[in-house]
Amino acid sequence: MVRYVYDFTEGGREMAGLLGGKGSNLAEMTRLGLPVPPGFVITTEACRAFLTTGGEPPGMSREVSDHLAALEEAAGRRLGQRDDPLLLSVRSGARFSMPGMMETILDIGLNDDSVSGLAKASGSERFAWDSYRRLVQMFGATVMGVDAALFERAMTDLEELRGAGDDLRLDARDLAGLVETYKTVIRRETGEDFPQSPAEQLRRAILAVFQSWNGERARLYRRREHIPDDLGTAVSVQRMVFGNLGADSGSGVAFTRDPATGRPGLYGDYLPDAQGEDVVSGIRNTVPLSELERLDAASYTGLRAHMETLERHYRDLCDIEFTIERGTLWMLQTRVGKRTAEAAFALAAALADEGLITPDEGLARVSGEGLARLMFPRFDTSGDGEPLARGLPASPGAAVGAAVFHSADAVRRAAAGEKVVLVRQETNPDDLPGMIAAQAVLTGRGGKTSHAAVVARGMGKVCVCGAEELTVDTGARRFTAPDGTVVEEGTVVSVDGSTGAVYAGAVPLVDSEVMRFLETGDTGETGEGAGGLVDAVARALARADTVRRLEVRANADTPEDAARARRFGARGIGLCRTEHMFLGERRKLVEEMILADSPTARDRALTALLPLQRQDFAGILEAMDGLPVTIRLLDPPLHEFLPDRTALAVRVAAAEARGDLPAARDTQLLAAVNRMHEENPMLGLRGVRLGLVVPGLVAMQVRAIGEAVAERLRAGGDPRAEIMVPLVGDARELSIVGEEVRRVLAEVSEAAGTPVGCPVGTMIELPRAALTAGRIAAEAEFFSFGTNDLTQTTWGFSRDDVEAEFFSAYLDKGVFPASPFETIDRDGVGRLVGIAVAEGRAARPDLKIGVCGEHGGDPDSVHFFHAAGLDYVSCSPFRVPVARLEAGRAALRDTGASDSR
């Protein structure tokens, strides 16, 4: 028969899955001999059974009765007895901490009879009625579903009537009257009376805690923290101890170190003559924990000793709740404390130095997500006021600049030394120059993986997308906030990519010392403060580099990005996108190639492009000298390099309407755009298909790569270019292109008088490619998973459409826990990756395999790629340190992390 109830003396922290975090830690403190009020835990299994069937699991009620009887015997009192009642607390406690998201009920056992006994036993009539008031209020709101505001209003009305600043100034008679008011509210709102039976109070309180697992706020919190919905909560039932018995009593919350910075010392708050919920609710002003030493030196000394015991036992920052009852200290809760990213790194280094944890454990206790937060500048928001609007925090950081609404204006103003924020309804590849020039990008539409978001993250550019509250009018060069504020071009705004907030004016920035270290390698002064943090980050990255198996490359398209990626620790380039080299002034040459009406005209345009591409490749190869550079041949459809179809049609139609002859080039371009128009360009003429259909395109790009390699060899360099063919779905496609690549490289070698060889591989970004990887591997020297497109084609999603349309609903309904464009879909896309790795290596054992999609810099995805056996991940330069750290963490075995959820 399943067992559902455990005494504190029967458990321990290793039973957190069954007893919940609160219950298992109470049992652990009991095991350590700390002063813990006795009690028992009803398991998460009981909760899951209740949520499944809607009723108590068989045998649970009897087990609760048996454990209650043992508690009563040990206390020498019965629950709710008239003369000296035993009172209980009933608290939620899931496997992972969900502070304030579920329910707590205190003072179970009080009723109209036992309140007098409590008054007599405690010697305080006010205390007794205050405790009863708390029970009726909590029980009414939590168990019986009465709007909590009704109780708060009754309290406020009474305080105003008595001229009392807070509840401490209400006397016993006031509180007794308030209890009757509360009971009247319950009767009016529910049609039933507050239960006088202590047993019924206990039973209903336990079931209410179970039900609170599926409350709206609990579900929302779990989604945010990635906590599974099927875990359920345990319930801790514990003998009450009272901090509201007078000046010699109180409650507090303490941390063994500063959770904001990780610095050693006693941190926390204390509230005399109060219960624990008074401390966390903020209804009264607390005093610093250090003040307890003056108020109660003995309890303060005992608390410090217990905190030291817990930190050494848990080998981590501990969060502690305690109560002092008439000079006696009781420990009510402990858990591994939540901490900021800064504190996480500082603590990991400090605890390793103290010998409490190993360097590998220190690495396990930090995260790439935390490192990313430390890399970006931040706003000092202490006095910033309300934001103009909020959108999606697409790329973190903080930036200030004048609002501009067109890419060319951003470039022009930035060239003149002005800081600008590019505001668009949405962005497209033509906006890239403006995005590069701008301090931040703000869009009215788009999701976290929209064009603006992906490109901005790649550049480390601050970005807020999908600010739908804004009305963006690029024609009028202004946007309007929901409160009616109009922001004209040139007006200074501040964009917070970490929170999604947009502010009017310039909010002061706080520089990131961690980013300075990554750019320069200088750790600065060590010790407390920024220098100590930077040293802790440097140590974590060094350890990760020592233990990781996965190499980390960068996605970079310019020599500047390549150099930055190398400074950040990249060991090569995993994706160099050649289409970005066709923008700006070079776009005219691409247009000439597309409009060419003869092979001669096309060759002339391609010949003009060749030296420009060669120069680009030479610069990138120089920046990454001695390291691999994977260059992807042209991928997007050619019509993306032509002017907008609608704008061209309007220009032509306007000229005709005036009776004028449209410009010949406009007519040519419109005809080309119409000819190339596709209903679904993502699945159209792009990738390898371009190379097979457009004569000379592959040859021009390969020749530029080969000549750049030859140029670097002549200069004494060590160029290691790799040529990647995109969107291959069949081995024969790669075979045909591969033959042309080898032919062109042979010609380059002969002309240069030196052997020029480049491995040829492909991107695996179609399900068919993954399923036929064995055959493709016969033609490919390496694979690189393009997980962005592989996710689109596996799910049947168009990323630019679905994120704005229904992703929020899918996340709310739990269809997936996180966007599959942010974190790899292990069950679907991940399975295709596993098949391709297995079949590819079976056909070619020395096959090098990496990933170059956005997932290459996502912490959770990096762990998946490590387990899948990939050789490297590639991500934007600014994500390289994150990927390095997570690759190291992924390689650790049996090392405990600080999971403070």
PESULBEL-V944863 format. One record per pair of residues at least 6 apart in sequence whose ideal C-beta (glycine too) atoms are under 6 Angstrom apart, sorted by the first residue. I is the first residue (numbers start at 1). J is the second residue. D is the distance in whole Angstrom. If there is no record, write none. Layout:
i=I j=J d=D
i=I j=J d=D
This chain:
i=4 j=43 d=5
i=4 j=46 d=4
i=4 j=60 d=5
i=4 j=63 d=5
i=5 j=40 d=6
i=5 j=42 d=5
i=5 j=63 d=4
i=5 j=64 d=6
i=5 j=67 d=5
i=6 j=41 d=5
i=7 j=40 d=5
i=8 j=26 d=5
i=8 j=27 d=5
i=8 j=30 d=4
i=8 j=39 d=6
i=9 j=30 d=6
i=11 j=19 d=5
i=11 j=24 d=6
i=11 j=27 d=3
i=12 j=27 d=5
i=12 j=28 d=5
i=12 j=31 d=6
i=13 j=24 d=5
i=13 j=28 d=4
i=15 j=24 d=5
i=16 j=24 d=4
i=16 j=95 d=6
i=17 j=95 d=6
i=18 j=43 d=5
i=19 j=41 d=5
i=19 j=234 d=5
i=20 j=93 d=4
i=20 j=94 d=5
i=20 j=95 d=6
i=20 j=234 d=3
i=21 j=93 d=6
i=21 j=97 d=6
i=21 j=335 d=6
i=22 j=93 d=3
i=22 j=236 d=5
i=22 j=333 d=6
i=23 j=41 d=3
i=23 j=93 d=5
i=23 j=234 d=5
i=23 j=236 d=5
i=25 j=334 d=5
i=25 j=335 d=6
i=26 j=36 d=6
i=29 j=36 d=5
i=29 j=331 d=6
i=30 j=36 d=5
i=34 j=306 d=5
i=34 j=331 d=5
i=35 j=330 d=5
i=35 j=331 d=6
i=36 j=331 d=5
i=37 j=238 d=5
i=37 j=239 d=4
i=37 j=241 d=5
i=37 j=330 d=6
i=38 j=239 d=6
i=39 j=237 d=5
i=39 j=238 d=3
i=39 j=239 d=6
i=40 j=67 d=4
i=40 j=237 d=6
i=41 j=234 d=5
i=41 j=236 d=5
i=42 j=235 d=4
i=43 j=234 d=6
i=44 j=232 d=4
i=44 j=234 d=5
i=46 j=57 d=5
i=46 j=60 d=5
i=47 j=210 d=5
i=47 j=232 d=4
i=47 j=233 d=5
i=48 j=232 d=4
i=49 j=57 d=4
i=50 j=210 d=5
i=72 j=78 d=5
i=72 j=86 d=6
i=75 j=86 d=5
i=77 j=84 d=6
i=77 j=86 d=4
i=78 j=86 d=6
i=79 j=86 d=5
i=79 j=109 d=5
i=79 j=198 d=5
i=80 j=109 d=4
i=80 j=114 d=5
i=80 j=198 d=3
i=82 j=113 d=5
i=82 j=114 d=6
i=82 j=117 d=5
i=83 j=117 d=4
i=84 j=117 d=6
i=84 j=121 d=4
i=85 j=109 d=5
i=85 j=114 d=4
i=85 j=117 d=6
i=85 j=118 d=6
i=87 j=107 d=5
i=87 j=109 d=4
i=87 j=240 d=4
i=88 j=108 d=4
i=88 j=109 d=6
i=88 j=237 d=6
i=89 j=106 d=5
i=89 j=238 d=5
i=89 j=240 d=5
i=90 j=105 d=5
i=90 j=108 d=6
i=90 j=205 d=4
i=90 j=237 d=6
i=91 j=104 d=5
i=91 j=236 d=5
i=92 j=102 d=4
i=92 j=103 d=6
i=92 j=209 d=5
i=92 j=233 d=5
i=93 j=234 d=5
i=93 j=236 d=5
i=94 j=233 d=4
i=95 j=231 d=5
i=96 j=227 d=5
i=96 j=901 d=4
i=97 j=335 d=6
i=98 j=221 d=5
i=101 j=217 d=5
i=101 j=218 d=4
i=101 j=221 d=5
i=102 j=212 d=4
i=102 j=218 d=6
i=102 j=233 d=6
i=103 j=142 d=5
i=103 j=208 d=6
i=103 j=209 d=5
i=103 j=212 d=4
i=105 j=138 d=5
i=105 j=139 d=6
i=105 j=142 d=6
i=105 j=205 d=4
i=106 j=134 d=6
i=107 j=131 d=5
i=107 j=134 d=6
i=107 j=135 d=4
i=108 j=201 d=5
i=108 j=202 d=5
i=108 j=205 d=6
i=109 j=198 d=4
i=110 j=132 d=5
i=110 j=135 d=5
i=111 j=196 d=4
i=115 j=128 d=5
i=115 j=132 d=5
i=118 j=128 d=4
i=119 j=125 d=4
i=119 j=128 d=4
i=125 j=172 d=4
i=126 j=172 d=4
i=127 j=245 d=5
i=129 j=172 d=5
i=129 j=175 d=4
i=129 j=176 d=5
i=130 j=175 d=5
i=130 j=244 d=6
i=132 j=179 d=5
i=133 j=175 d=5
i=133 j=178 d=5
i=133 j=179 d=5
i=136 j=179 d=6
i=136 j=182 d=4
i=136 j=194 d=6
i=137 j=151 d=5
i=137 j=182 d=6
i=140 j=146 d=4
i=140 j=186 d=5
i=141 j=148 d=4
i=142 j=208 d=5
i=143 j=204 d=5
i=143 j=205 d=6
i=143 j=208 d=4
i=144 j=186 d=6
i=144 j=190 d=5
i=146 j=186 d=6
i=146 j=189 d=5
i=150 j=185 d=5
i=151 j=182 d=6
i=154 j=181 d=5
i=158 j=178 d=6
i=164 j=170 d=6
i=183 j=194 d=5
i=186 j=194 d=5
i=187 j=193 d=6
i=195 j=201 d=6
i=206 j=235 d=5
i=209 j=235 d=5
i=213 j=232 d=6
i=213 j=233 d=5
i=225 j=901 d=5
i=226 j=817 d=6
i=241 j=323 d=5
i=241 j=325 d=5
i=241 j=330 d=5
i=242 j=325 d=5
i=243 j=249 d=5
i=243 j=250 d=5
i=243 j=251 d=4
i=243 j=274 d=5
i=243 j=275 d=5
i=243 j=323 d=4
i=244 j=273 d=6
i=244 j=274 d=6
i=244 j=275 d=5
i=245 j=326 d=6
i=246 j=273 d=6
i=247 j=272 d=6
i=248 j=326 d=5
i=248 j=327 d=5
i=249 j=324 d=6
i=249 j=325 d=5
i=249 j=326 d=6
i=250 j=270 d=6
i=250 j=271 d=6
i=250 j=272 d=4
i=250 j=274 d=6
i=250 j=324 d=5
i=251 j=271 d=6
i=251 j=274 d=5
i=251 j=275 d=6
i=251 j=276 d=5
i=251 j=279 d=5
i=251 j=323 d=5
i=252 j=268 d=6
i=252 j=269 d=6
i=252 j=270 d=4
i=252 j=322 d=6
i=253 j=268 d=5
i=253 j=269 d=6
i=253 j=279 d=6
i=253 j=321 d=6
i=254 j=268 d=3
i=254 j=289 d=6
i=254 j=320 d=5
i=255 j=267 d=5
i=255 j=268 d=6
i=255 j=319 d=6
i=255 j=337 d=5
i=256 j=307 d=5
i=256 j=311 d=4
i=256 j=317 d=6
i=256 j=318 d=5
i=257 j=264 d=5
i=257 j=317 d=5
i=258 j=267 d=5
i=259 j=337 d=5
i=259 j=339 d=5
i=259 j=343 d=6
i=260 j=340 d=5
i=260 j=343 d=6
i=261 j=342 d=6
i=261 j=343 d=6
i=262 j=343 d=4
i=262 j=346 d=3
i=262 j=347 d=4
i=266 j=289 d=6
i=268 j=289 d=4
i=269 j=279 d=6
i=269 j=286 d=4
i=270 j=287 d=6
i=270 j=289 d=5
i=270 j=292 d=5
i=271 j=278 d=6
i=271 j=279 d=5
i=271 j=286 d=5
i=276 j=321 d=6
i=278 j=284 d=6
i=292 j=300 d=5
i=293 j=300 d=4
i=299 j=324 d=5
i=299 j=329 d=5
i=302 j=329 d=5
i=310 j=318 d=5
i=310 j=334 d=5
i=311 j=318 d=5
i=315 j=356 d=5
i=315 j=357 d=5
i=316 j=336 d=5
i=316 j=898 d=6
i=317 j=337 d=4
i=317 j=339 d=6
i=317 j=347 d=6
i=318 j=334 d=5
i=318 j=337 d=6
i=319 j=335 d=5
i=319 j=337 d=4
i=320 j=334 d=5
i=321 j=332 d=5
i=321 j=333 d=4
i=322 j=331 d=5
i=322 j=332 d=6
i=323 j=330 d=5
i=323 j=332 d=6
i=336 j=898 d=6
i=336 j=900 d=5
i=338 j=900 d=4
i=341 j=370 d=3
i=341 j=373 d=4
i=341 j=374 d=5
i=342 j=533 d=6
i=344 j=366 d=5
i=344 j=370 d=5
i=345 j=366 d=5
i=345 j=536 d=4
i=345 j=537 d=5
i=346 j=533 d=6
i=346 j=536 d=5
i=348 j=362 d=4
i=348 j=365 d=5
i=348 j=366 d=5
i=349 j=536 d=4
i=349 j=539 d=6
i=351 j=357 d=5
i=352 j=359 d=6
i=352 j=362 d=4
i=359 j=543 d=5
i=360 j=892 d=5
i=360 j=895 d=5
i=361 j=895 d=5
i=363 j=540 d=6
i=363 j=543 d=5
i=363 j=544 d=6
i=363 j=888 d=6
i=363 j=889 d=6
i=364 j=889 d=6
i=364 j=892 d=5
i=364 j=895 d=4
i=364 j=897 d=4
i=365 j=897 d=6
i=365 j=898 d=4
i=366 j=540 d=5
i=368 j=859 d=4
i=368 j=882 d=4
i=368 j=885 d=5
i=368 j=886 d=4
i=369 j=859 d=6
i=371 j=881 d=6
i=371 j=882 d=5
i=371 j=885 d=6
i=372 j=882 d=5
i=374 j=514 d=4
i=375 j=512 d=6
i=375 j=514 d=5
i=375 j=515 d=5
i=376 j=396 d=5
i=376 j=397 d=4
i=377 j=397 d=6
i=377 j=398 d=5
i=377 j=509 d=5
i=377 j=511 d=6
i=377 j=512 d=5
i=378 j=398 d=5
i=378 j=510 d=5
i=379 j=398 d=4
i=379 j=496 d=6
i=379 j=507 d=5
i=380 j=508 d=4
i=380 j=510 d=5
i=384 j=503 d=6
i=384 j=507 d=5
i=387 j=501 d=4
i=387 j=502 d=6
i=387 j=503 d=5
i=388 j=481 d=4
i=388 j=485 d=6
i=388 j=502 d=5
i=388 j=504 d=6
i=389 j=467 d=5
i=389 j=469 d=4
i=389 j=470 d=5
i=389 j=481 d=5
i=389 j=502 d=5
i=390 j=500 d=5
i=390 j=501 d=5
i=391 j=464 d=4
i=391 j=465 d=6
i=391 j=466 d=5
i=391 j=467 d=3
i=391 j=500 d=5
i=392 j=448 d=6
i=392 j=465 d=5
i=392 j=466 d=4
i=392 j=500 d=6
i=393 j=497 d=6
i=393 j=498 d=6
i=393 j=499 d=6
i=393 j=500 d=4
i=394 j=448 d=5
i=394 j=453 d=4
i=394 j=463 d=4
i=394 j=465 d=4
i=395 j=456 d=4
i=395 j=457 d=4
i=395 j=462 d=6
i=395 j=463 d=4
i=395 j=497 d=5
i=396 j=497 d=5
i=396 j=498 d=4
i=397 j=462 d=4
i=397 j=497 d=5
i=398 j=496 d=5
i=398 j=509 d=5
i=399 j=439 d=4
i=399 j=440 d=4
i=399 j=462 d=4
i=399 j=495 d=5
i=400 j=494 d=5
i=400 j=506 d=5
i=401 j=419 d=4
i=401 j=420 d=4
i=401 j=421 d=4
i=401 j=439 d=4
i=402 j=420 d=5
i=402 j=490 d=5
i=402 j=492 d=6
i=403 j=421 d=5
i=403 j=423 d=5
i=403 j=487 d=6
i=403 j=489 d=6
i=403 j=491 d=5
i=403 j=493 d=5
i=404 j=410 d=5
i=404 j=420 d=5
i=404 j=422 d=6
i=404 j=489 d=6
i=405 j=423 d=5
i=405 j=474 d=4
i=405 j=477 d=5
i=405 j=489 d=6
i=407 j=431 d=5
i=407 j=433 d=5
i=407 j=434 d=3
i=410 j=420 d=5
i=410 j=422 d=5
i=410 j=434 d=4
i=410 j=437 d=5
i=410 j=438 d=5
i=411 j=433 d=5
i=411 j=434 d=6
i=411 j=437 d=5
i=413 j=420 d=5
i=414 j=420 d=6
i=414 j=437 d=4
i=419 j=439 d=5
i=420 j=438 d=5
i=421 j=438 d=6
i=421 j=440 d=5
i=421 j=442 d=6
i=421 j=493 d=6
i=421 j=495 d=6
i=422 j=434 d=5
i=422 j=438 d=4
i=422 j=441 d=5
i=423 j=442 d=5
i=423 j=479 d=6
i=424 j=443 d=5
i=425 j=444 d=5
i=425 j=445 d=6
i=425 j=472 d=5
i=426 j=443 d=5
i=426 j=445 d=5
i=426 j=446 d=5
i=427 j=451 d=5
i=427 j=452 d=4
i=432 j=583 d=6
i=435 j=441 d=6
i=435 j=455 d=6
i=440 j=462 d=4
i=440 j=495 d=4
i=441 j=452 d=5
i=441 j=456 d=5
i=441 j=463 d=5
i=442 j=464 d=5
i=442 j=495 d=6
i=443 j=452 d=5
i=443 j=465 d=5
i=444 j=467 d=6
i=444 j=470 d=5
i=444 j=472 d=4
i=446 j=452 d=6
i=446 j=465 d=4
i=446 j=466 d=5
i=447 j=466 d=6
i=447 j=803 d=3
i=447 j=804 d=6
i=449 j=799 d=6
i=449 j=821 d=4
i=450 j=465 d=5
i=452 j=463 d=6
i=452 j=465 d=5
i=453 j=463 d=6
i=453 j=465 d=5
i=456 j=463 d=4
i=457 j=876 d=6
i=458 j=876 d=4
i=460 j=878 d=4
i=462 j=495 d=5
i=462 j=497 d=4
i=463 j=497 d=5
i=464 j=495 d=5
i=464 j=497 d=6
i=464 j=500 d=5
i=469 j=482 d=4
i=470 j=479 d=5
i=471 j=480 d=4
i=472 j=479 d=5
i=477 j=489 d=4
i=478 j=486 d=6
i=478 j=488 d=5
i=479 j=487 d=5
i=480 j=486 d=5
i=492 j=505 d=6
i=492 j=506 d=5
i=494 j=503 d=4
i=494 j=507 d=4
i=495 j=502 d=6
i=513 j=530 d=4
i=513 j=534 d=5
i=514 j=537 d=5
i=517 j=523 d=6
i=517 j=534 d=5
i=518 j=568 d=6
i=518 j=881 d=6
i=523 j=534 d=5
i=523 j=535 d=5
i=523 j=538 d=5
i=524 j=531 d=5
i=524 j=534 d=6
i=525 j=531 d=4
i=526 j=532 d=6
i=526 j=535 d=5
i=541 j=884 d=6
i=544 j=884 d=5
i=544 j=885 d=5
i=544 j=888 d=2
i=547 j=888 d=5
i=547 j=891 d=5
i=548 j=887 d=4
i=548 j=888 d=4
i=548 j=891 d=5
i=549 j=891 d=5
i=550 j=866 d=5
i=550 j=872 d=6
i=550 j=873 d=6
i=550 j=887 d=4
i=551 j=571 d=5
i=551 j=872 d=4
i=552 j=570 d=6
i=552 j=873 d=6
i=552 j=880 d=6
i=552 j=883 d=5
i=552 j=884 d=5
i=553 j=570 d=6
i=553 j=572 d=4
i=553 j=573 d=6
i=553 j=574 d=4
i=553 j=872 d=5
i=553 j=874 d=4
i=554 j=565 d=3
i=554 j=570 d=4
i=554 j=573 d=6
i=554 j=877 d=5
i=554 j=880 d=5
i=555 j=575 d=4
i=555 j=874 d=6
i=555 j=876 d=5
i=556 j=562 d=4
i=556 j=565 d=5
i=556 j=573 d=5
i=557 j=576 d=6
i=557 j=577 d=5
i=557 j=580 d=4
i=559 j=619 d=4
i=559 j=620 d=5
i=559 j=623 d=5
i=561 j=877 d=5
i=562 j=620 d=5
i=562 j=623 d=4
i=562 j=624 d=5
i=563 j=623 d=5
i=564 j=877 d=5
i=565 j=877 d=4
i=565 j=880 d=6
i=568 j=877 d=6
i=568 j=880 d=4
i=568 j=881 d=5
i=569 j=880 d=6
i=569 j=884 d=5
i=570 j=880 d=5
i=571 j=627 d=6
i=572 j=627 d=4
i=572 j=628 d=4
i=573 j=624 d=6
i=573 j=629 d=4
i=574 j=630 d=5
i=574 j=850 d=5
i=574 j=852 d=5
i=574 j=874 d=2
i=575 j=632 d=6
i=575 j=852 d=4
i=575 j=874 d=5
i=576 j=631 d=5
i=577 j=632 d=6
i=578 j=634 d=6
i=579 j=634 d=6
i=579 j=636 d=5
i=581 j=613 d=6
i=581 j=616 d=5
i=582 j=590 d=5
i=582 j=641 d=6
i=586 j=612 d=6
i=587 j=641 d=6
i=589 j=605 d=5
i=589 j=608 d=5
i=589 j=609 d=5
i=590 j=641 d=4
i=592 j=605 d=4
i=593 j=602 d=6
i=593 j=605 d=4
i=594 j=638 d=6
i=594 j=672 d=6
i=595 j=668 d=5
i=595 j=672 d=6
i=596 j=602 d=4
i=606 j=696 d=5
i=606 j=700 d=4
i=610 j=700 d=5
i=610 j=704 d=5
i=613 j=704 d=4
i=614 j=704 d=4
i=614 j=707 d=5
i=614 j=708 d=5
i=617 j=704 d=6
i=617 j=705 d=5
i=617 j=708 d=4
i=618 j=708 d=4
i=618 j=711 d=5
i=620 j=629 d=6
i=621 j=629 d=6
i=621 j=708 d=6
i=621 j=712 d=5
i=621 j=719 d=4
i=625 j=717 d=5
i=625 j=718 d=5
i=626 j=718 d=4
i=628 j=720 d=5
i=628 j=722 d=6
i=629 j=721 d=5
i=630 j=722 d=4
i=630 j=724 d=5
i=631 j=705 d=6
i=631 j=721 d=6
i=631 j=723 d=6
i=632 j=724 d=5
i=632 j=726 d=5
i=633 j=701 d=5
i=633 j=725 d=6
i=634 j=690 d=6
i=635 j=686 d=6
i=635 j=687 d=5
i=635 j=726 d=4
i=636 j=686 d=6
i=637 j=681 d=5
i=637 j=684 d=6
i=637 j=685 d=5
i=637 j=686 d=5
i=639 j=673 d=6
i=639 j=676 d=4
i=642 j=669 d=6
i=642 j=673 d=5
i=643 j=669 d=6
i=645 j=673 d=5
i=648 j=666 d=6
i=648 j=669 d=6
i=648 j=670 d=4
i=651 j=666 d=5
i=652 j=662 d=4
i=652 j=666 d=5
i=652 j=670 d=6
i=655 j=662 d=4
i=678 j=684 d=4
i=687 j=726 d=4
i=687 j=727 d=3
i=688 j=725 d=5
i=688 j=727 d=5
i=688 j=728 d=5
i=688 j=733 d=5
i=688 j=737 d=6
i=691 j=697 d=6
i=691 j=698 d=4
i=691 j=737 d=5
i=698 j=737 d=6
i=698 j=740 d=5
i=699 j=744 d=5
i=702 j=741 d=5
i=702 j=744 d=4
i=703 j=744 d=5
i=705 j=721 d=5
i=706 j=745 d=5
i=706 j=748 d=4
i=706 j=756 d=5
i=707 j=748 d=6
i=709 j=719 d=5
i=709 j=721 d=5
i=709 j=756 d=5
i=710 j=752 d=4
i=710 j=756 d=5
i=712 j=719 d=4
i=713 j=754 d=6
i=721 j=758 d=5
i=722 j=758 d=6
i=722 j=759 d=5
i=723 j=741 d=6
i=723 j=758 d=5
i=723 j=760 d=5
i=724 j=761 d=5
i=724 j=763 d=6
i=725 j=734 d=6
i=725 j=737 d=5
i=725 j=762 d=5
i=726 j=763 d=5
i=728 j=734 d=5
i=728 j=762 d=4
i=728 j=769 d=6
i=729 j=766 d=5
i=729 j=768 d=5
i=729 j=769 d=5
i=731 j=775 d=4
i=731 j=776 d=5
i=731 j=779 d=5
i=734 j=762 d=5
i=734 j=779 d=4
i=735 j=779 d=5
i=738 j=760 d=5
i=738 j=779 d=6
i=741 j=760 d=5
i=745 j=756 d=5
i=748 j=756 d=5
i=749 j=755 d=5
i=749 j=756 d=5
i=759 j=781 d=4
i=760 j=781 d=6
i=761 j=780 d=5
i=761 j=781 d=5
i=761 j=782 d=3
i=762 j=780 d=5
i=763 j=784 d=5
i=763 j=786 d=4
i=764 j=770 d=6
i=764 j=783 d=5
i=764 j=785 d=5
i=764 j=836 d=5
i=765 j=786 d=3
i=765 j=789 d=4
i=765 j=790 d=5
i=766 j=793 d=6
i=767 j=793 d=6
i=767 j=794 d=6
i=767 j=832 d=6
i=770 j=832 d=4
i=770 j=835 d=6
i=770 j=836 d=4
i=773 j=836 d=4
i=773 j=839 d=4
i=773 j=840 d=4
i=774 j=839 d=4
i=774 j=843 d=4
i=777 j=840 d=4
i=777 j=843 d=4
i=777 j=844 d=4
i=777 j=847 d=6
i=778 j=843 d=6
i=782 j=848 d=4
i=783 j=840 d=6
i=783 j=849 d=5
i=784 j=850 d=5
i=784 j=852 d=5
i=785 j=833 d=6
i=785 j=851 d=4
i=786 j=853 d=5
i=787 j=851 d=6
i=787 j=853 d=3
i=787 j=855 d=4
i=788 j=853 d=4
i=788 j=854 d=6
i=790 j=829 d=6
i=791 j=820 d=5
i=791 j=821 d=6
i=791 j=829 d=5
i=792 j=799 d=6
i=794 j=828 d=5
i=794 j=829 d=5
i=799 j=821 d=6
i=823 j=858 d=5
i=823 j=860 d=5
i=823 j=861 d=6
i=824 j=830 d=6
i=824 j=855 d=5
i=824 j=861 d=4
i=824 j=864 d=5
i=826 j=864 d=6
i=830 j=864 d=6
i=833 j=868 d=6
i=834 j=868 d=6
i=837 j=849 d=6
i=837 j=868 d=6
i=837 j=869 d=5
i=840 j=847 d=5
i=841 j=847 d=5
i=848 j=871 d=5
i=849 j=870 d=5
i=849 j=871 d=5
i=850 j=870 d=6
i=850 j=871 d=6
i=850 j=872 d=4
i=850 j=874 d=6
i=851 j=865 d=6
i=851 j=873 d=5
i=852 j=874 d=4
i=855 j=861 d=4
i=856 j=873 d=4
i=856 j=874 d=5
i=856 j=875 d=4
i=857 j=875 d=3
i=857 j=879 d=3
i=857 j=882 d=6
i=857 j=883 d=5
i=859 j=886 d=4
i=862 j=873 d=6
i=862 j=883 d=6
i=862 j=886 d=4
i=862 j=887 d=6
i=862 j=890 d=6
i=863 j=890 d=4
i=865 j=873 d=5
i=866 j=890 d=4
i=873 j=883 d=5
i=875 j=883 d=5
